[in-house]
Amino acid sequence: MIIELNDNALKELYLYGSTTDRVYKKLSKEVVKQYIKTVNYIKSVQRIEDLFFIKSLHYEKKKGDLKGSEAVWINNQYRLLFNSSQGDNGIVVNVIIDKISKHYE
């Protein structure tokens, strides 16, 4: 599966474990570590449906204001929001990671 990080700050977090962006700079080291682990989980699956089998991620399609987005848990407080697109055969081949969202904010 091809992963694209939509934001430069998310790229920095994934590659270096820290960023200068004011939005994500305040994240604890543990949350950043879990973020990297979550992105690696998404990279490792062949199909988006395989995320259902990793129970700790709590994969879900969002409703309401976030309709069209999908989310997995980073931890109990933070979610990783992304959009996926399907290839010709109906299998998801591209995931665009949008942002890290604090749950209920």
Secondary structure, 3 states (H helix, E strand, C coil): CEEEECCHHHHHHHHHCCCCCCCCCCCCHHHHHHHHHHHHHHHHCCCHHHHHHCHHHCCEECCHHHCCCEEEECCCCEEEEEEEEECCCCCEEEEEEEEEEECCC
